[in-house]
Amino acid sequence: MYGFAPLIGLNITFKDLAKGKLSSSFRYNATTTYNLTPSSSSVGEDSRSDIAVSGTFSRQGFEIPFFGLSLMNNIDISITYSYSHNTSLRYDFNDFQKDGLPMGGTSTTTIEPRIRYTLSERVTASLYYRYSKLSPDAGGSTISGSTTNEGGLDINIAIK
């Protein structure tokens, strides 16, 4: 087995933008595992690669007049994207093929934007949407593809 986690990683924080902080990150991971099966004269190869990208904007301590009160507010806006690809190959030494025999593989894509708003540290609301897609590889996957759409609103009120 060999792998790099992350093989490439990058975090970027930008100067203040609209009185808030903007940051982003990028990650790329790669892993490969080999399994020797002497009884069947074959070697299995499982490979996985992942890409993750995210961006976040946050602004804290701004005031919005609300029914004559001036309350401190925070807002966080983020978006994440991830892609993962898994492949499985078998190399049979009795009938060797240079590219191997595909045994399965999948690709997973996820996108999630999220907005979180805090009103005077007592009320927090979070709105999100998540899109997930699972796709089989063209050459030999044993699963069918699927797509999932999720969304939600979470409201928390702290009473002290």
Secondary structure, DSSP 4 states (H G I P E B T S, - for coil): -EEEEEEEEEEEEPSPBTTBEEEEEEEEEEEEEEEEEGGGTEEEEEEEEEEEEEEEEEEEEEEEEETTEEEEEEEEEEEEEEEEEEEEEEEESSS--TT-EEEEEEEEEEEEEEEEEEETTTEEEEEEEEEEEEEE-TTT-SS--EEEEEEEEEEEE---
